[in-house]
Amino acid sequence: MVIARKYVLKSHFQGLPKREDLEIVEEELPPLKDGEFLTETLWLTVDPYMRPYSQFLELGTTMIGELVAKVTESKNPNYSVGEVVVANVGWRTHTIVGESILQQSPPIVRKVDPSINLPSSTAVGILGMPGATSYYGFLKICSPKPGETLVVTGAAGAVGSAVGQIAKIKGCRVVGFAGSDDKVAYLKSIGFDEAINYKTVTSLSDALKKACPNGVDLFFDNVGGEFFEVVLSQMNTFGRVSVCGCISQYNLEEPPKARPVSSLILFHQLKVEGFVVLRWSFEEWSAAFKEMAQWIQEGKLKYEETVTEGFDKMFDAFLGLFKGENLGKAVVKV
């Protein structure tokens, strides 16, 4: 008999998420049927996207998110005991994976490549959804050229820090914004040309102008809000903007007032494109991960993890995202 624990959504978040919005419940899992396999969770991820996407969940549903798990029992010939998988099945300790999960499109289960000699936690980090987001969201949408200047907001997070380093590999000059002096020091240590603590500058516009005296060619935005307007106003003609996230907006209780950015896009002739990383297939993800793993081995791409211990601490790790407590990827070790 296996008892699974999971977080279910009791109330939709209003403003900053509250502990009482989620509840841990237990369920006894039934014996496996043919075609099914049982997993035990090793790592869970918390990501900013979970906040807005949770609004679409029905109350009582398992809180959304990916996990890394090992197969502990199997009646499916394609999945052997001991294999490690990534599954987008929510915040839970044990999962029976069967036809209803395996046949979803786009797929929500993938095997971790055993040939990549890195910790399994990276499968929900630099070699997981955030890594694919960084790789394709930057390279495909921004189409960088050597010598161009990139600005990254939320630069010390899992995605932002990887984007900046990929841009350096491609020959760009990189400027990052982050929310503490420690994060600024980290960004400089991984090769950012300039890093700015937005909480201590008196003017975002002046700070950006000083860091980018020749203007901005590429913009990878994780934050939205005031940052979006300020950076667009200093972009060069034919600049490219990849809109990855808008974490500054996720917990607002009232809709923000519209900012007058249309004229900036028009007269600067900017390409502005939002994206969701699932537009690229898992086969494309795998190709990116092989190249990124090679960069890691060569010392060109570094990653940081903020590890929280224990399933009971999931909410604390999640809330920490919106308080700027994580450096790099936030993961929970079960």
N, C-alpha and C positions, 0 to 999 in steps of 0.2 A: 504493500500500500504506500502510495506517494501522496504527501500533502503539499500542495502548491500554495504559495502566498502571492498575492497580487495587490496592486493599488488600483482602486476603482474611483471614478469621478463622482463625488457626492453633490458638488455644486459647481457650476461654471464660474471660472475666475472673474472677479470684478476688481479691477485695479491690480495691485500686486498679489500674486497667489498667496493663499492662506492655508495653513496646515489642515484646517478642518474642511477644506475643499476636497480632500482626498482621504480615503480610508483603506487600511490594509485588511483584506479578508482572506480566509483560507478555504481551499476546496480540495476534496479528495478526488484524485484522478482515477479514472477507470482503467482496467487492463487494456493493453494494446490490442488493436485489431490489425489484420493483415494490411500492409501498406503504410502503417504508422511507425513513428519512432518517438522516443522520449528524450528530452534534453534537460540538462541541469545548467542553470545560468552561472557563468563565470564573471562576466562584466556587464554592466548596464551603462547606457549613455544618457546624459541630459543635454538638451540642445535648445536654443532660444525658439526655434520654430514650433516647439511643442505648445508654447503659450497660445499663439493665435489659432493653431490647428485644433486645439482641444475644444474650442468653441463649437466645433461641428460634431463632437461626440455626444451620444445620448448619455444621460445620467445613468450610472451603474456600469458603464463600460470601462474596461481596463484602460488605464492611462497609456497613451501612445508612446512608442519609442522602440529603438532597436536594442538588441542584446547580443552578446557573444556567449555561446553555450556549447557544451560537449554532449555528444550522443551517448546516453547511458544504457539504452535498451532499444532494439530495433527489430521490426518486422517488415522493413522496407529494404530490398536488396541494394538500393542505390545509396543508402546511408548506413555506415558501419559504426559499431560501438567504438568510441574513442575519437571519432572525427569531430572537428570543430566547425560550427556553423554560425552565421550571423542571421538573425531572424527579426523581422519587424512585427513583433507580437505583443509589445507593451511591457510594462513594468511588472515582471513576474519571475519567480524562482525556478519553476519547472513548467515545461510545456509539452503537450502531446501534439506532434506535427503530423497531420494527415492530409488527405486529398483536398479538403476545403482550403487549406493554407497553401499547399504546394501548387495548386492550379490557379492561384490568383495572378492577375496581370495588371500592371507589371509585377514581376516576381517579388516576393518578400522574404525569401530564404535563399541564401547562397553559402557555398562552402568556403572556408578560409583556405587559401593556397598554402599547403604545407611546405612548399619550396621556398617561401619567403621567410627567412630566419629572423623574425622580429616578434616581440611579445604579442600575445593574442589580443590585448587591449587595443592595439593599433587598428584592429579590424573595425572598430567603431570610431576611429580617430583619423590619423594621417593616412591610413590605408583603408578608410571606410567612407561613409557618406561625406564627412567634412573634407576629406582629401580629394574625392571626386569633384566636390563642389569647387574647391580651390583650383584644381587643374583645369576643368572644362569651363567653369564660370569665368576664369580669367583668360585662358588661352583662346577659347573659341569666340568669346564675346568682345574682349578687348583687342585681340589680334596685335600683340605688342611687337614693336620694332626696336632694335638696339638704339640706345641713346634717348628714348622717350622717358618722360617723367610720369610715374604712377603715384597716386595718393590712395591710401587704404585707411578706412575707418574701422574701428574695432580691431585694430591691427594686432593686438596681443592675444586674441582668441585663436581657436583651433584653425579657423578658415583664414582669417586675416594674416596670421603669421606665416602660413604656408604660401599664400598668394604673394606676399612680399618677397619671399625667398625664391619662388619660381620666377618672379619678375627679374630678380638679380641674375639668375641663371640665364635668362634670355637677354641680358645686357641692358636692362632699364635702370634708371635712377629711381629710388623708392623712398617715399615719405609716409610715415605712419602716425596715426593719432591713437593714443591710449589714455587710460584714466588714472595712472599713478606713476611716480618717479621710478619705482621698481620695474614696471612694465616698459617704460621708456628705455631703461638700461638694458632690459632683455632684448628689445627690438634692435638696439645698436649692437648687441653681442652676436646677433644672428645675421648681421649684414645690412640692416636698413641704413640708408645714407643720412636720413634725418628722422627723429622721432620726437613727438610733441605731446606733453601732458595737457590735454584740453581743459582740465579742471583748474589749472594754475595760470593759464594765459588770460590776459584782459580782453583780447579780441581774437576770435578765431580767424577772421579775415586777415588781420595784420600778421598773425603767426604763419598763416599759409603763404602769404605773399613773401615773407622773409625766407621761408623754406623753399619756395618755388619761384624765384625771381623771373624765370622765363616761362611761367605759366604751367598748366597741367595738361598732359596729353591723355592720360588714362586715369579712370577713377573706379575703384572697386568699393562699393558702399555696403556696409553691414549695419548702419546706424539710422540713416534717414534724418528727418527733422531739419534743424538749422544747418547741420553739416552739409546736407544735400544741396541746399541753396548756396551756401558759401563756396563750396568747391566748384559747382557749376559756373558760378560767376567769374571764376579765374581759369576756366578751361580754354585751351587754344582751339582754333577753328578745326573742325573735323575730329574733335576728341571723341573717345569712346568710353561709355559708362556702363558698367555691369552692376545691376541692382540685385544684391544677394539677400539683404535683410533690412529690417528697419526696427531694431530692438528698442530704440528710443520711443517708439509709438505703441509697443505691444501692451503696456499696462495703463495706458491713458483711459480715464473713465469718461472723458468727453472727446468727441472727434476734434482733431487739431484744425485750426484755421488754415485755409488753403494758402500756399506760398506761391508767389508769382514767378514760377520757373519757366513757363512756356516760352517767354521771349528769350531767355538765356539759351534754351535748346534751339530755338529758331535761328537767332542771329549768329550763334557760334557754330551752327550747322552740326550739332552733336548727334551721335548715335547713342540712344539710351535704351537699354534692354534689360528687362527683368527675366529671371529664369528659376525653374525648379530642377534640381539635379537629375530627377528621374526621366528627363527628356533623353538622357544618354543611357544606353543599355548596360546591363551588368558585364557584357563582353567588353564594352568600351571602358567601363570602370576597371576591369582586370588589366587591360592594356596600360591604363594610366598608372595603376598600382605597381606594375613591374618597373616602369620607368622611375617612379618616385622612390621605390625601394632601392634602385640602383643609385639614385642621388643621395639617399640616406647613407648607403654603404660608402659612398665616395666623400661624405662629409659636406656635401653641398646643400643638403636639406636637413634641418634639425627640427625636432618636435619636443614639446613639453606637455606633461599631463598633470592635472590636479586631481589626485586620487582621494575619494571619500570611501571609508571602510564601512561596509555593512548595509544590507538591504533596508533596514529601518531608517537609514540616513538619506534615502533617495530625495525626500522633499528638501532637506537642507542643501544638498548639492544643486538641486533645481533652482531654489530661491537664490543661491549664491551667484547664478548667472546674471541675474538682474541687479545685483549689488556690486558687480565687478570683482568678485572674489577669486575667479579662476584665472590662471595663467595657462594658455594653451587649451588643450582639450580637457573638459570635465568628465570624469568617469567614476563609476561606483563599483568597487570590488565586493562581490557577494561572498 
